[in-house]
Each structure stands twice: as structure tokens, then as C-alpha cells.
Amino acid sequence: MTGAEMMALIEELYPIPRSITGDGVRETLGILARHVPLETHEVATGSKALDWSVPREWNVREAWVRDPNGDVVVDFREHNLHLVGYSVPVRAKMPLEELDAHLHSMPDRPDWIPWRTSLYDDNWGFCLPHAQRIALPKGDYEVCIDSRLEDGHLTYGELRLPGRSERELLVSVHTCHPSLANDNLSGIAVAVCVARRLAEIDRRCGIRFVFAPGTIGALTWLERNRDTTARIEGGLTLTCLGDDNPLTYKRTYSGDQRIDRVANRVLAEQTQAHEEIDFHPFGYDERQYNSPGFRMPIGSLMRGRHGEFPEYHTSADEPSFLSATQLEEASDVVAEILLAMDRERVFRSLQPSGEPQLGRRGLYRAIGGDGDPEVRQMAMLWLLQMGDGTRSIDDVASRSGITPAEIEATAELLVRHDLLEWC
Ligand code: ZN
């Protein structure tokens, strides 16, 4: 999939009115399923999602505001950011002063429509350019929001590319934003592109792609996949990948996972410039995956950062804000991070509780091969110390300063003595 093809997908998805639930998400996943064999999951309203529960489903038939002259001045059909997400149904006449309490605009960006949602309280509202808002004539306005907020489902998509082992890598993207291109149609398009590329490659790890509404979707997925989480060696959330900024990698909670080291290396090799930032508990679904009950090694890749670029959550985040080259570079980097994670040899100690007795096995100061016995001894101790099933030969080499070749040869020796196994 080229950058131009990713742009075409983004333009096709852009007008669809998405939210955390509803037909817009289904339509979006239906389009993605034409590119990759995506499985769609429907989870009923009220279902438990860790400490949360799946909300009512929201769908909109029409929503508009008519001015005192009878002209429609704000119309959901023209731009889906015009309606506050999760607005309850309304059919009313009211003076401008009363309507104004339900209007949202950006005085400092008078031509842009802001995006607002009101997910967890029964409210309604419209968003419009500030220039238009201050020019509204006084008088009585007619308001129509023909929305349905009722028991239904939360919809998420999942794509599993099998590998030779049980181990997996995870890519997660949020699918809940309406007409906003960078956030996160760019992440969705890059995930689809990467899935198509990696499907063809023989891999040790399976790769699982989750296309789910932000927060509640990831929580729902975690609730239903607790057993899967232990098999996941690492992964990424993907957001805002099409703008002009250099790629930024946000580290995992501990910052010293395999994915952190691999992302650092791949970004240094493949990009002119990149940035890295520490984990912080704000942003997208890396928050859920890294929470203490899971502590999954999931980093995040982005360009423009959450809340920090002016177009963020406004009508200016449209397809023309993105470029095909930026999407292509992002997909190259994501694919290479996943493949590098897959290529590394991950191992596990078979005697993880306390140091195994090497002397009894003839391994203490063993002269194996041509290696220096002192170095081999240290390599053995590092391997046994780091053998918690999350570390690779490269991790041990990087931490110990011993060459990867020596670490690998020592690991094979420990495998022969039933002290280590490959994951
Ligand atoms: Zn967002």
C-alpha cells in the first residue's frame, strides 16, 4: 500500500460520522475489511469493561439549527463536527440567548469548527466557526437533533496475523473520532498498510491489530483478552502520523522494555530526525495497556502530539493537512519495528528462582568453545538474571556490553543444560 493509497483510504473514511459506538464505526470497519481480513466484535451495552461498562449506542439521523428567517445555519450533514458527540435528542424552539449556552466555537481560530463530545452526561450542543456564531441574528431558533441513544453495542475490529509461536505483537489504533484526519485516520491507514505488508512475511510472532474506540474500546478489549496480554512481547499505539512533525516515540511505563530499545534503534536508522519522550499517563490507549494490572510493553508512535498541534480536534484536521510521504515513512518505521521485535531471539530461564547451581552442572568457569572463560561466566550470569521471558539476546548484549555472538553462544550452552529455553 503506497502513501497515495493510504491517502485515498483516509479520504474515503473522512466523511463518516464515527463515535465510540454506532453505525459510523461499523461502516468504517466494513471499509477496512475490504483491505484486510478484519473480524468485527459487537459488545452489548452494559457489558463490563474492567471498572467501566459499555455505554448506550449513539446514532444520528439528522441534526440542524434554523435561524429566525427559517434558514438552516448549522447542519450535521455538511460537517459531522457540527454536532456535539453523544448529543441527546432535541426538538425545540428557543431564543438565541438560550441556544448560545449550547454552542461551541474557538475565538482564536474563528474559521475552524471545534470537536466536542459529551459522553457521560445527557447533554447536547452544536459546534461552529466563531465568525459565524458572532454574526447570528437575534430571534427564535429551531433546533433539531434526531439522535438515538439506546441499548445497542460497542463495535471493535481485530485482525490476527498468525506466527510460528504463541507469542504476539500488538498494534492498537483508536477508531472513535469523526471527521478528523490526522487523529486518527492516519493511524488507521498506517495500521492497515503495515498489516498488508507483514501478512506476507514468515514470522515467529503473531501480530494482532486492534481497531477500537479510544479508552472504552481498549478497556473492553482488555476485559475480554486478559489471557492474551501475557503472550504479547510488545507493541505500539499509532496516532497522528500524517502531519509535518518528525516521528515521536513515547516510551512504555518503565521505559526499559525491548520495544523501547528497538524503536530507538529503528528510528535512528530510518529517519532524518526523531524524538523520544517518557511515558506520561495522558494520550491514547497506551495508558490502558501500561496500567499496573497489565503493564504491557506498549509504546506509542506519533508525529503531532496529543493536544499540542493547533489543528488538533478541529475541522482543520482534514485530509489536506496530511501528506502521503509522511504516512509512508511512518508505515516503514512501524513495519521495521515489528519485524525487528520478531527477529530478536527471546529466551526464558528454566530455573528462575534464585541462581541455579552452575558447579553441579560443570558450568562454573566452563571453558566452552574459544571464548574467554571470564566473559563466558559473566554472559551466563547476565542471561540467567535477565531470563524472565521478556528479554532477548540483544537486550543482554546491550546491558552487559558483551558481544551478541558471545551471548548467543552462551545461551545455546545453557539451553543444552536445560537452564534456558527459547520463547
Ligand atoms: Zn483525539
Residues whose N, C-alpha, C, O or C-beta is under 5 A from the ligand:
A	BS01	ZN	D183
